Amino acid sequence: MFEASPSTLDQMRRRTSHFIAVALLATACSSTTSDSSSTTEPSSTTSTSTTLPSDEICKIGDLRFGEEGLVAALGEDVGDANTISSIRWEASASCERLTVAFASSSGAPASSLGPTGVSVLAFAGVIRIQLPPELDFTAIADMLAEGELVHRVFVVRSMDGNLSIDIHAVEQQAIAARAFTTGSPSTLVIDIAAADTPSTRSEGATSPVAIVMTPSPGPALYPVSIEGYAAPGAKRLEIDFIGADDFTANRTIQLIGFNDAWQGFTSVITDGPQGETTLFVGTHGPEGDQDEGVIVVLDLP
């Protein structure tokens, strides 16, 4: 539960005037190939790339696309992949493809991938790849695709250290996915297509320092679960609940400070302001400087 305290109207005006919801920086892809990723001391064997265009890749094979929930459970019982070494995006006429390659502990290309799950989170417009626990390292933190379906890709390390990959669709785009693996060298291939059903997703709140997946704007109930990820290297995030009656409550999330990936976080708020409430997740600048983060407006009973 928050330790809540009232603040003055002038303080609220100063604080709220400094809230910013900053869109993620977009980098235009060239007409052939471009590299638009964040990496962490990549070696010569690591890379990210985007490629336009390609043959009609998604009409090959008979795997079906799924629009919701778990769409693929694949991989070997035990694999030798322990590092994400490259992520490549390419487009074709009817879909877009993401290919993830892996290295073994020796630095050579891996021959097999351990148990892996691929799910579509339709409410968020995200395809989530849950990687095996023995996959410990990544040279890639994020990647900008700027396709018609895929906007950006994030490598996320949970608070207990496990890695996953979140593929974010462009705004208002419902997506479907299918997945398969190859061996020697080991790759994970995700095909992304437009879903047949209209998008009902709520846009995630994004900034250079934090991304909030839940809650979505609008009506909410206590306890409120706040889930998302913080930028690589961040050591803490501030959560502020600001009520319409000038009631402010705050909480600090301590982070490990992983530098190689975005850092997953979860915080559950059991009580706080009522009515229209502004949720801020980010960092507070020094006195006189702007705060940086994301804003989600909630309606709480």
N, C-alpha and C positions, 0 to 999 in steps of 0.2 A: 504493500500500500504506500502511496506517496506520503511524504511529509509536506502538506500543502500550506501555503501562506498567501494572504491577499497582497496584491501590489497596487500601486497607484496607477491612475489613468495615464499620467504622463509616462510612467515606466512602460506601460503596456504599449502606448503609441510608439515609444522609441524602439521597443523590442520587436513589435510586429512590423514596423516600417523597415526593419533590417532583415526580415525573413526574405529569402529568395529561393525560388524553385528554378534551378538552373538546368536547362536541357543538356543532355550529353552532347559533347562536341562531335560534330559530323564531319567526316572527311570524304570528299568526293572520290569515287573510284575512277580510274582511267578507263579508256575504251578497251584496254587489253588486260594488264595485270597490275595490281597494286598491293602494297603491304600496309595495312592500317590496323596494327595491333599494338598492345602494350606487352612488352616482354621483360623478363627478369634475368639478366646476364645470360642470354641465349648463347649456346655454342654453335659451331658451324653446322651441326646436324639438326638444329631446331629452326622452324620457320612458320610463318603464317602467310597466307596468300589468298587473293580473290581473283577469279578468272571469269571473263565474259568473252563470248558466249561458249556453249558446249553443244555437243550432239544431244539428241533427245534421250537423256540418261534415265528418266523415270518411267519409260515405257518398257524397260528391260526387266525381266523377271516377273514373278507372279505374287510377290509379297503385297499384302493389302495395307492401305493406309488407315491409321486409327486417329480419331478426333478427340478422344477423352480417355484419361487414365493410362494404365500400363499398356504400351503398344508392343514392347519387345523385352524378353528376358533372354539374354544370350551370354556368350563367353564360355571359357573352360572352367572346370572345378578349380584348377590351379593354373595361373598364367605367369609368364616371366616379365610382363610389362610393369614397370614401376615409375615411368616418367612420361608425361605428355610432351612429345617432341615437336609436333607440328599440327596446325589446324588449317585446312584449306576449304574455301567456299567457292562454289561454281554454280552457274545458272544454266537452265535449258528452257525450252519453250513452255513446259507445263509444271516445272518444279525447280527447286534449288537443292543443292547437295552440300553437306558438310562432311568432310573426311578428316578424322582424327588419327594421327599416327603416334606410335609409342616406342620408347626405347627401354632396354633392359638395364640392369644395374651395372653392366659392363660398358654401357654407352652405345652398344650396337643396337640396330633395330630389333625390337621384340618380336618373338615368333608367335605369341599367344596372349590373349587378354583374359583376365579372371572374370568372375560373375559380375554382370553389368545389367542394369535396368534402364529402360527408356520410357518416359511417361510424357503425356501431353497435359499440361495444366491449363485447360481451356479458359478458366476464370481469369487467368493472368496473361494469356497469350504467350506462354513459355513452354518450350520442350526441355525437360530436365533429364540429364544423363547422370545416373548414380553410378560412380566408378567403384571398382573393388578396393577394399581397404589396403591391399598391398601396393596400390599405386600411390606413391608418397610424394612425388615431385612434379613440378610443371615449370616450363620455361615461358609460359604464356599466361598473362593475366586476363586479357580481353582482346577482342577483335571487332573491328567495324566492317560490316558487309555491305550495308546500304542496298540490299536487293529489293525486289518488289514484295517479297515475303519476309525475309530475314533482315533485321536491322542491326543487331549487335549480339555478340557472344561473350559470355562471362565465365571464367573459371573461378569457382567458389570453393573456399576451404571452410568447413564447418568449425565450430568452436572446439570440437574434439579432434580436428585435424584431417578428417576425411574430405576427399576431393569430389566435386561434381561439376558439370558443365550446364549452364543455362543458356538456351538459344531464345532470344527475344524476337518476336514478330514485330513488324511495323504496326503503327497505330491502326486500330479498327480492322485488323486483318485476322480472321479466324484461320487457323492452320491445322493440318493433319500431318502425321509422320509415319514413317516405317524405318526399320533399322536392320543392318546385318553386319557381320564381321568378315574379315579376310585374315589369312594366316601367312606367316613367313614372307614378307614382314607383316606384322599385325596391324590392322587398321579397323576402325569403327566407322561405318558409313551411315549417315542419317539423311534420308530424303524427306524434304518438306514440300507439301503441296497446299493449295488453298482448300479449306474445308468446304463441304457442301452446305453446311448450316451457317446462318449469319452470325457475326461476332456479337457476343453479349458481354465481353470482357470489360473490366474497368482498367483504365490506363494506370500503370504503375507510376509512382512518384520517383523521379530520378534527379540526381545532381552529381557533380564530380566527387562528392565525399560520401554519398549514401544512396541506396536504392531501397525503397519500401515496397514490398510485395503485398502485404496485408497490414492494416485493414484497408478496404476500399473506401472512397469518399461516400458519404451518405449516412443512413441510419446505422447505429452500432449499439452493442450492449456490453456492459461490464460483465465479466472481465474482458478487456480488450487485448488481443494478442497482436503484437507488433513484430513482423518478420521481414527480414531483408538482408542486405549485405553492405558492408562498409569498404571503402577504398583500401587498396594494399598499403600497408604501413601504418594505418590509423591505429591509435592506442586507446581512443575513447570516443563515444558518441553521446550527445545530450538529447534527451527526450523531454519536450515541454508540452504540457496540456494547458491551453489558455482558454478559459471560459468566457462567455459573453458578459458575465458579471464582474470582469476583471480578476477572477480567481485563477491563479497560476500554480501549477504543480510541475515538478521536474524530477528527472531521474537520470543518472549517469550509467552508461553501459561501458564496462572495462573490456578492452579487446587485447588479444595476445600480440597483435602487431605483425602478423604474417606479411612478408613483403612480396611473395611470389604469386599471390592470388587475392581476389576479393574475399572478405571475411564475413561469413554468415553470422547472424545474430537473431535472437528471439528474446522478447521481453513481454511479460504479461502484467497488465495494469488492472488491479482489482477495483479501484475506486478513484474518483476524481471529479472534475467539473461536470455539470449537467447542461443540457441544451446544446446550442451550437458551440462546438469546441474545435479549436485549431490545434492539430497535432503537428509539432515540428520535430524532425529528426536530423541532426547534423552537428555542427561545431559552432561555438560561440567565439567571435573574434574579440580582441582586446577592446577596452572601452573606446568608443568612437569609431570602431571598425565594424564592417558588416558581418553578420552571421552567415553561414553557408550551409545549406541543406535543403530538405524537401518539406512541403506542407501538404497535409491531408485534412480536409474539413469534414468533421463528423457531427452527427446529431445524436446525442446521448441522453437517455432518460434520467 
